[in-house]
């Protein structure tokens, strides 16, 4: 599976750091990685693509005082490693000084990090992956005669490992995997055509959704959209389906990230200690959940991660900071260089019985959103405007599908107007949440 074992990657990292010292660098960091993968796509039973990859690379960052240079290579030979370090060193010598540049402080670095258990081999070959993709698509096509076409089904397999090291006596790394199955059927009734999709992605292939069930569910989603129409322009409650609620959580992360904050390009500048959400809401970051895609004992700089309440009882308690952005803000890194780790959006009012159907009853009359289009989010002001489709809900029950509408609001008002979070929790990447009900938004339609 891998050409290099962990010991070999560590030796390469050690050589790069030795070369940096020879050139007179005051500090250096290196990331050595290797990965392999397989991806197949099938459409209407026919193989469209089969891709296999095997990649490796090093990235080295060299500091000359407070000057920084970076270079990379895919060649692990000693000569190439030395040339890569030299290139980074030359860049550092000729860049301007930056008082915030430099490696993380030693007391923030992870020591003796534990394996987050993210590696689960999936020994599937191309022929088996094609057969699996066909099973998924066939399950979708067999769901109804109205499923007459397909954008295909896909299976992807990814395995990798890496070692991160720096001249402040930090070395760490681990193996990881990510496996995905997906399906995108097309439903047709007369001249009305609708497409939808569904996917499942996990570190452990044993935790993937049942392939046939996934295909059927994707088909049912496409079928449910037939007969969609617009609704009148109005202000109503809006229920974000769980996968889209993960996107709302992503908007919060973006606005609370160090780069946006120190550039003053976020509506959450100076928001620490402020109530942004209702009192019943919490956002917890937990990097230590075994086997979850967002788990990590350290960030991409080697800084130790930690479990924390980012939002507690609606109040913002933390940002997402790298070493550099923290220094720009006069703060300490939060261990989020490279992104967030297993964020869970939860309401203290959520009960085990708050299923998706229960959330529809709480919505009562309004819009269920299942798809968003466009990039209409202004992080400076918080203004939000996205094309949307979904379903109109009356008396807590879905009445008909909806399309060609726009939903609009402001993220600050939307976060503050969250009424409930469902128990229908889903995981998308590093984020976990159930469906989210917002008390009122503008819906622009006919």
BELCOR-V837128 format. One line per field, one symbol per residue. ss: DSSP state (~ for helix, > for strand, _ for the rest). phi: phi as a letter, one per 20 degrees, with the letter a starting at -180 (. if undefined). burial: 1 if it has 24 or more other ideal C-beta (glycine too) atoms within 12 Angstrom, else 0. Layout:
BEGIN
ss: ???
phi: ???
burial: ???
END
This chain:
BEGIN
ss: _____~~~~~~~~~~~~~~~~~____>>>>>>>>>>>>>>>>>__>>>>>>>>>>>>>>>>>>>__>>>>>>>____~~~~~~~~~~~~~~~~~___________~~~>________>_______~~~~~~~~~~~~~~~~_____>>>>>>>>>>>>>>>>>>>>___>>>>>>>>>>>>>>>>>>>>__>>>>__>>>>>__~~~___~~~~~~~~~~~~~~____>____>>>>>>>_~~~~~~~~~~~~~~_>~~~~~____________>_____>>>>>____________>____>>___>>>>>__>>___>__~~~~~~~_____________>>>>>________~~~~~~~~__>>>>>>>>___>_____>>>>>>>>>>>>__>>>>>>>>>>>>>>~~~~~~_>>>>____>>>__>>>__>>>>>>>>>__
phi: .dfdeffffffffffffffffgfnffbbcccdbbbbabbcccclndfebccccbcbacccddddmddcccbbbddefgfffffffffffffffdeffcfefqfffgfeffdlfeffledcfdfdeffffffffffffffffefaffedbbeocccccccbbbcdbbedmdbbraebbbcccbbcecdbcmeecccbbbbccbfdffeffggfffffffffffffefnfbecffadbfcdeggffffffffffggfeeggfffeldbfdglegneeddffedccddcfdegnegeeafbefdnffebfbefcclnefdbddceffffffemcdgdmdfopecledebdfefdgeefgfffffffmcrdedcbccncecdffdnfcbcfbbrbedclmcfdafcblccdbrcgfffffefebcfeefcdcmdccaefcddgabeddce
burial: 01010000100111111011001011111111111111111110001001000001111111110011111110010001110111111011000000011111000111001001011101010000110111111111101101110111111111111111111101111111111111111110000011111111111010011011011111111111110100100001111111111111111111111111100001111010000111011111111110111111111111111101011101111111111111111010111111111111111001000101011111101111111100001010010111111111100001001110111111111111111111111111111111111111111110
END
